[in-house]
Structure formats: C-alpha cells, structure tokens
Amino acid sequence: MALEESLIEYPCDFPIKIMGKSQPGFAQAIVEVVLHHDPVFDPASMEMRSSKAAHYLSLTCTVRATSREQLDALYQDLCDHPMVVMVL
C-alpha cells in the first residue's frame, strides 16, 4: 500500500473529538471552525461531555468528510485554536 493511500472512503461521516477547558463560548467557537470546513454540519448533533471535575469539556462533532485535505485543514484549524487543548 502506498503511503498516500487513504483508509477512508470519501465522502463519509467522520467523528472528531475536541477537548478544551470548560469556559463560556468554547462550544460555539468550535461550531464556527467546523462549519467553516463542513457547511452542512448540524450544530445540534454535537455531543458534549464534561470531565468529572467539570474543568474540561469534550465535544464530538461528526462531520461530512469529502477529502483528506478537508480533514487535514479542519484538524489544523482546531489544533491552532487557542481554546482547544487536544483533538482526536
């Protein structure tokens, strides 16, 4: 298998987990980044889970992935966001 071959068949629904500190505006900021890369993303479908002590918030956004380039750009924008601690 060539290095550039993808194991993902596009288009597909692709879940991305984003973690950050619990703070006002975090979920909305993430929705804005995701919508920039996936205009058909439904913010109501985002799953939210607080850490045990409620210091962190985990968001799962299932995007409609159309290409590896789209996913790479989305991951990069999320990782570069100042409110984001980790992206999986």
Backbone as a printed PyTorch tensor [residue, N CA C, xyz], in Angstrom:
tensor([[[  0.8410,  -1.1780,   0.0000],
         [  0.0000,   0.0000,   0.0000],
         [  0.8890,   1.2450,   0.0000]],

        [[  0.5940,   2.1760,  -0.8610],
         [  1.3530,   3.4170,  -0.9420],
         [  1.0820,   4.2740,   0.2960]],

        [[  2.0480,   5.0770,   0.6530],
         [  1.9400,   5.9010,   1.8490],
         [  0.7860,   6.8930,   1.7730]],

        [[  0.4970,   7.4060,   0.5990],
         [ -0.5330,   8.4290,   0.4490],
         [ -1.9460,   7.8660,   0.3290]],

        [[ -2.0830,   6.5410,   0.1950],
         [ -3.4180,   5.9740,   0.0760],
         [ -4.1710,   6.1500,   1.3900]],

        [[ -5.4470,   6.4260,   1.2940],
         [ -6.2590,   6.6370,   2.4760],
         [ -7.0540,   5.3770,   2.7990]],

        [[ -7.2210,   5.1170,   4.0830],
         [ -8.0600,   4.0090,   4.5210],
         [ -9.5170,   4.4510,   4.6170]],

        [[ -9.7490,   5.7210,   4.4080],
         [-11.0920,   6.2900,   4.4800],
         [-11.6340,   6.4510,   3.0680]],

        [[-12.8690,   6.0300,   2.8860],
         [-13.5450,   6.2480,   1.5970],
         [-14.3990,   7.4980,   1.7160]],

        [[-14.1580,   8.4470,   0.8260],
         [-14.8950,   9.7230,   0.8500],
         [-16.0060,   9.6970,  -0.1690]],

        [[-17.1010,  10.4020,   0.0620],
         [-17.4460,  11.1140,   1.2910],
         [-17.9140,  10.1380,   2.3730]],

        [[-17.7660,  10.5640,   3.6360],
         [-18.2040,   9.7460,   4.7670],
         [-18.4530,  10.6410,   5.9750]],

        [[-19.1670,  10.0900,   6.9480],
         [-19.3540,  10.7830,   8.2200],
         [-18.1630,  10.4430,   9.0970]],

        [[-17.5050,  11.4590,   9.6530],
         [-16.2600,  11.2610,  10.3740],
         [-16.3220,  11.9850,  11.7210]],

        [[-16.2800,  11.2380,  12.8350],
         [-16.3300,  11.8860,  14.1570],
         [-14.9730,  12.4580,  14.5650]],

        [[-14.9980,  13.6680,  15.0850],
         [-13.7980,  14.3260,  15.5930],
         [-14.0810,  14.7400,  17.0360]],

        [[-13.1670,  14.3980,  17.9420],
         [-13.3240,  14.7580,  19.3460],
         [-12.3860,  15.9210,  19.6530]],

        [[-12.9580,  16.9740,  20.2370],
         [-12.2160,  18.1830,  20.5620],
         [-12.3400,  18.4250,  22.0610]],

        [[-11.2000,  18.6230,  22.7300],
         [-11.2230,  18.8610,  24.1660],
         [-10.6290,  20.2200,  24.4920]],

        [[-11.2630,  20.8720,  25.4600],
         [-10.7780,  22.1670,  25.9110],
         [-11.2450,  22.4260,  27.3280]],

        [[-10.7350,  23.5010,  27.9180],
         [-11.1800,  23.8720,  29.2590],
         [-12.6280,  24.3410,  29.1830]],

        [[-13.4020,  24.0060,  30.2090],
         [-14.7900,  24.4710,  30.2690],
         [-14.7770,  25.9790,  30.4430]],

        [[-15.2790,  26.6770,  29.4440],
         [-15.3330,  28.1330,  29.5070],
         [-16.4310,  28.6290,  28.5770]],

        [[-17.0010,  29.7800,  28.8980],
         [-18.0600,  30.3190,  28.0470],
         [-17.5660,  30.5080,  26.6120]],

        [[-18.3940,  30.0970,  25.6610],
         [-18.0790,  30.3130,  24.2570],
         [-17.2750,  29.2090,  23.5980]],

        [[-16.8060,  28.2200,  24.3690],
         [-15.9770,  27.1620,  23.7810],
         [-16.7330,  26.3840,  22.7130]],

        [[-17.9250,  25.8900,  23.0460],
         [-18.6850,  25.0820,  22.0820],
         [-19.0230,  25.8990,  20.8350]],

        [[-19.4290,  27.1520,  20.9990],
         [-19.7710,  27.9970,  19.8530],
         [-18.5550,  28.2580,  18.9720]],

        [[-17.3960,  28.4530,  19.5870],
         [-16.1760,  28.6920,  18.8140],
         [-15.8300,  27.4610,  17.9760]],

        [[-16.0210,  26.2820,  18.5360],
         [-15.7280,  25.0440,  17.8160],
         [-16.7190,  24.8620,  16.6640]],

        [[-17.9870,  25.1450,  16.9150],
         [-19.0020,  25.0490,  15.8640],
         [-18.6180,  25.9440,  14.6900]],

        [[-18.1510,  27.1460,  14.9580],
         [-17.7690,  28.0710,  13.8790],
         [-16.6190,  27.5120,  13.0490]],

        [[-15.6210,  26.9060,  13.7040],
         [-14.4910,  26.3180,  12.9760],
         [-14.9810,  25.1470,  12.1230]],

        [[-15.8010,  24.2840,  12.7150],
         [-16.2970,  23.1020,  11.9880],
         [-17.1470,  23.5270,  10.7970]],

        [[-18.0290,  24.4930,  10.9840],
         [-18.8870,  24.9570,   9.8900],
         [-18.0870,  25.5630,   8.7410]],

        [[-16.9450,  26.1390,   9.0550],
         [-16.0790,  26.7010,   8.0100],
         [-15.6090,  25.5970,   7.0510]],

        [[-15.3840,  24.4090,   7.5910],
         [-14.8830,  23.2870,   6.7850],
         [-15.9920,  22.3530,   6.3090]],

        [[-17.1190,  22.3500,   7.0070],
         [-18.2620,  21.4970,   6.6520],
         [-19.5410,  22.3180,   6.8090]],

        [[-19.9190,  23.0690,   5.7610],
         [-21.0820,  23.9610,   5.8450],
         [-22.4040,  23.2560,   6.1490]],

        [[-22.4730,  21.9430,   5.9600],
         [-23.7270,  21.2280,   6.2340],
         [-23.7410,  20.6120,   7.6370]],

        [[-22.6870,  20.8560,   8.4410],
         [-22.6350,  20.3350,   9.8070],
         [-23.8120,  20.8840,  10.6080]],

        [[-24.4870,  20.0030,  11.3450],
         [-25.6180,  20.3940,  12.1900],
         [-25.1270,  20.5590,  13.6280]],

        [[-25.0400,  21.7900,  14.1210],
         [-24.5500,  22.0080,  15.4860],
         [-25.3470,  21.2420,  16.5470]],

        [[-26.6180,  20.9570,  16.2740],
         [-27.4360,  20.2160,  17.2390],
         [-26.9660,  18.7670,  17.3910]],

        [[-26.1650,  18.2810,  16.4410],
         [-25.6820,  16.9010,  16.5150],
         [-24.4130,  16.7720,  17.3610]],

        [[-23.8430,  17.8970,  17.7710],
         [-22.6100,  17.8700,  18.5620],
         [-22.8860,  17.2620,  19.9380]],

        [[-22.0340,  16.3240,  20.3390],
         [-22.1580,  15.7050,  21.6580],
         [-21.1980,  16.3940,  22.6120]],

        [[-21.6720,  16.6790,  23.8330],
         [-20.8540,  17.3490,  24.8410],
         [-20.7600,  16.4890,  26.0830]],

        [[-19.5580,  16.4320,  26.6490],
         [-19.3550,  15.6700,  27.8750],
         [-18.3430,  16.4160,  28.7460]],

        [[-18.7180,  16.6730,  29.9930],
         [-17.8190,  17.3380,  30.9370],
         [-16.9350,  16.3170,  31.6290]],

        [[-15.7420,  16.7560,  32.0160],
         [-14.8680,  15.8920,  32.8150],
         [-15.4780,  15.7460,  34.2060]],

        [[-14.9530,  14.8090,  34.9660],
         [-15.5080,  14.5150,  36.2950],
         [-15.5590,  15.7650,  37.1720]],

        [[-14.5100,  16.5560,  37.1390],
         [-14.4670,  17.7650,  37.9610],
         [-14.9960,  18.9890,  37.2100]],

        [[-15.4690,  18.7820,  35.9890],
         [-16.0520,  19.8380,  35.1550],
         [-15.0520,  20.9290,  34.7670]],

        [[-13.7550,  20.6080,  34.8050],
         [-12.7460,  21.5850,  34.3710],
         [-12.5850,  21.5660,  32.8590]],

        [[-12.8970,  20.4250,  32.2400],
         [-12.7280,  20.2670,  30.7970],
         [-14.0360,  19.8470,  30.1490]],

        [[-14.1500,  20.1640,  28.8600],
         [-15.3200,  19.7970,  28.0790],
         [-14.8510,  19.0670,  26.8300]],

        [[-15.4770,  17.9330,  26.5700],
         [-15.1720,  17.1510,  25.3670],
         [-16.3470,  17.3030,  24.4090]],

        [[-16.0380,  17.6730,  23.1700],
         [-17.0620,  17.8260,  22.1400],
         [-16.7920,  16.8130,  21.0430]],

        [[-17.8270,  16.1240,  20.6010],
         [-17.6780,  15.2290,  19.4560],
         [-18.5320,  15.7850,  18.3270]],

        [[-17.8630,  16.1120,  17.2220],
         [-18.5280,  16.6440,  16.0400],
         [-18.3660,  15.6260,  14.9140]],

        [[-19.4770,  15.1580,  14.3790],
         [-19.4050,  14.2400,  13.2450],
         [-19.5980,  15.0580,  11.9780]],

        [[-18.5160,  15.1750,  11.2140],
         [-18.5250,  15.9940,  10.0070],
         [-18.7150,  15.1190,   8.7710]],

        [[-19.1460,  15.7480,   7.7030],
         [-19.2430,  15.0690,   6.4100],
         [-17.9070,  15.2910,   5.7150]],

        [[-17.0480,  14.2920,   5.7790],
         [-15.7090,  14.4040,   5.1990],
         [-15.7720,  14.1290,   3.7060]],

        [[-15.2360,  15.0600,   2.9270],
         [-15.2490,  14.9060,   1.4690],
         [-13.8580,  14.6340,   0.9020]],

        [[-12.8070,  14.8830,   1.7080],
         [-11.4380,  14.6290,   1.2340],
         [-10.4790,  14.6370,   2.4130]],

        [[ -9.3120,  14.0610,   2.1900],
         [ -8.2700,  14.0930,   3.2110],
         [ -7.8220,  15.5300,   3.4560]],

        [[ -7.7660,  16.3180,   2.3850],
         [ -7.3550,  17.7190,   2.5130],
         [ -8.3080,  18.4920,   3.4260]],

        [[ -9.6070,  18.2230,   3.2770],
         [-10.6050,  18.8830,   4.1170],
         [-10.3790,  18.5150,   5.5870]],

        [[-10.1910,  17.2270,   5.8660],
         [ -9.9710,  16.7850,   7.2490],
         [ -8.6720,  17.3480,   7.8130]],

        [[ -7.6120,  17.3400,   7.0090],
         [ -6.3280,  17.8800,   7.4710],
         [ -6.4610,  19.3570,   7.8300]],

        [[ -7.1580,  20.1160,   6.9970],
         [ -7.3390,  21.5490,   7.2480],
         [ -8.1810,  21.7790,   8.5030]],

        [[ -9.2180,  20.9660,   8.6870],
         [-10.0700,  21.0840,   9.8690],
         [ -9.2690,  20.7680,  11.1280]],

        [[ -8.5300,  19.6550,  11.1110],
         [ -7.6960,  19.3070,  12.2650],
         [ -6.7070,  20.4240,  12.5840]],

        [[ -6.0800,  20.9890,  11.5570],
         [ -5.0870,  22.0500,  11.7680],
         [ -5.7290,  23.2710,  12.4060]],

        [[ -6.8910,  23.6930,  11.8800],
         [ -7.5730,  24.8620,  12.4410],
         [ -8.0000,  24.6180,  13.8870]],

        [[ -8.4690,  23.4000,  14.1720],
         [ -8.8690,  23.0780,  15.5430],
         [ -7.6580,  23.0710,  16.4730]],

        [[ -6.5760,  22.4450,  16.0450],
         [ -5.3590,  22.3830,  16.8710],
         [ -4.7740,  23.7740,  17.1130]],

        [[ -4.9170,  24.6710,  16.1390],
         [ -4.3890,  26.0390,  16.2640],
         [ -5.2730,  26.9470,  17.1150]],

        [[ -6.4970,  26.5110,  17.3930],
         [ -7.4340,  27.3640,  18.1370],
         [ -6.9670,  27.5000,  19.5930]],

        [[ -6.9420,  28.7290,  20.1200],
         [ -6.4250,  28.9410,  21.4810],
         [ -7.2450,  28.2760,  22.5920]],

        [[ -8.5150,  27.9440,  22.3440],
         [ -9.3430,  27.3220,  23.3880],
         [ -9.2190,  25.7920,  23.3950]],

        [[ -8.5730,  25.2280,  22.3730],
         [ -8.5020,  23.7790,  22.2260],
         [ -7.2440,  23.2380,  22.9000]],

        [[ -7.4340,  22.1720,  23.6890],
         [ -6.3170,  21.5040,  24.3500],
         [ -5.8520,  20.3060,  23.5400]],

        [[ -6.8130,  19.5490,  22.9600],
         [ -6.4680,  18.3310,  22.2180],
         [ -7.5450,  18.0100,  21.1980]],

        [[ -7.1130,  17.4310,  20.0650],
         [ -8.0420,  16.9990,  19.0190],
         [ -7.7270,  15.5420,  18.6900]],

        [[ -8.7450,  14.7060,  18.6880],
         [ -8.5900,  13.2920,  18.3430],
         [ -9.4670,  12.9570,  17.1690]]])
